[in-house]
Amino acid sequence: MDGVEYVTKNGIMAGTGKGKFSPSQGMTRAMLVQVLYAAAGKPKAPGNPFVDVPKGSWYEESSAWAVENGIVSGYEGKKFGGNDPITRQQFVTILWRYAGSPEAKTGKYFSDRSAMADYAREPVNWARAANIISGGEGNKFAPGSVVIRSHCAAILKNYMLMGPKSLDVN
């Protein structure tokens, strides 16, 4: 079963409307925290601290929950950047925080490790060691590349199948 089939079958991600999943569409920060928030059972969240999250928006609760639980910290000036495309290094860092910031095992590094932001190095090491992510051609992680929906689905499937602290699937 591929990632898209897995996440839709288990109610982790939904389509984009009219029976489509839109696998090549880029993910945004708001989309990712909404997916994790839904997987956590949509717990009540305090008021949203971000100045750029519109009141009543579809991601207001999820972004408040994510900051309350240390999953995201946002940008300078109390901005969330909900419509910003999410990069691979941001995605993996958010997932690592969702998992409780587990210690990363050392091992073989990606060849473009020097291009990663400092904050992403431990999360990326963790995700690689746990077989949640893999590199592309030339053993590159491509930290600044935008995550598309099909890649998000594959990463979430790998994460969910890894064991403890995985996303709750009913």
N, C-alpha and C positions, 0 to 999 in steps of 0.2 A: 504494500500500500504506500503510495507516495505521500508527501507532506500535505499537499492540498486536500487529498481525500481524507487523510487522517484528521486534520484540524476541523474540517467541515463536518465530518461524521461525528466527532466528539464535541461539537458545539463551541470550539475555541475561537474559530474565525467564521464569519459569515461571508456571503457573496456581496457584490457591489450593486445588486439589483438586477431584476429581469433574468434571474437564473444564471448570472455570470459571476465568476470569481475574480476576473481581471488579474491573472497571474503576473503580468508584466508591469502592472501599475506600481509606482513607488509608494512605499509606506511613509507615513508621517509620524512624528513624535506622538501626536494625539491618538492615532490609530493603535500604536503599540501599547500605550498605557491603557487604552480602552480594552484591548484584548486581555492584558494581564489582570485588570480590574474585574472583568467579567469572569475570568478563570478563578479569581479569589472569592467569588460569590457576591460581588458588588456590595461590600460592607459600607456602612454609613461613613461619610467623610466630613471633616470639619470644613469651614468656609475656605474657599480657594484663595491662596495667597498671591497668585499670579495676576499682574496688571493687564496682561494681554489675553486672558481667557474670558470670553464673553459670558456674562451671567445667563444661565439657562442653556448654554451650549451643550451639545451632546457629549463633550468631554470634560465638562466642568467638574463633575463628581470624581471621575477617574484621575484627573490631574491632581486634584486635592488629596485623594487617597494615596497617590504615588509619592507626593512630597511628604505627606504625613508619615509614611512608612519608610522613608529614606531611599526610595527607588529612583527618584529623580530629584535633582536639585535646581534645575532650570538654568537660566542664563543670568548675566548681570542685570541689575535693575528690576529684579523680581519678574523676569519674563520667562515664559514657558516655551514659546515658539512652537505651538501645537501644529501649525501648518507646515513647519519646516520638514523637509525630507530627512529621514533618519539614516545616519551613516552606519556602516557595519560596526565601527568601534563604539558608537553610542548605543546601538542595539545590544551588543554583547555586554556592555557595562551595565545597562539597565536590567538585563536578564540576570547577570551575576548578582546585582543588588537584590533582586527579587528572590534569588536563591539563598540569600542570607550572607552574601560576600564570602563564600567558602575559600579556604586557602588554595592557592593555585599550585599544582605540581609543576616542577620544572621539567623541561624536556626540550625537544627540538623546537626552535623558534621559527617563525615565518621570516622569509628573506627580506621583507619590507618592514621589519619591526621598528627600524629607526624612523619610519614615517608615522608611526602611531603616537597619539598623544600619551603623555605620561600616565594619565588616569586610566587608560585603556589596557595597559600592558598586562597587569595581573588578571583582569577579567578575560582577556583574550587567551592568556596561558591556561586559565582554568577551563575555558570552553573548548580549547583544542585538546587538552588532556582528557577531558570527559567525552570526547568525540561528538560534541555538539556542533562544531564548525570544522571546516577543512579549508585548505588553501586552494587557490587556482593555479594556473600555469606558472611555473617557476617558483612554486611554494610561496605565492604571494597571498596575503590576507586582504589587501586593498582597503585599508581602514577608512578612507574617505568616500568610498563608493556608497551610493544609495542602495538601501535594501528594497527589493521588490517583493510583492506579496507572495510569490511562489517560494522565494528564498526564506522569507519570514516563516512560512508554513513548514518548510523543511527543518529549519533551525528549531522551531517550537516542537516539532515531532521528536527530533533528537533529544531535546531537553526533557520532554515528558517521559520518554522511555528510559532515561538515565537512572531513575530511582528516586531516592529521598528528596523532598522539597520540590518535587515536580509539580506542574500545574494540576490542579484538581479537575478530574474528569468524572462526571456523573455517569 
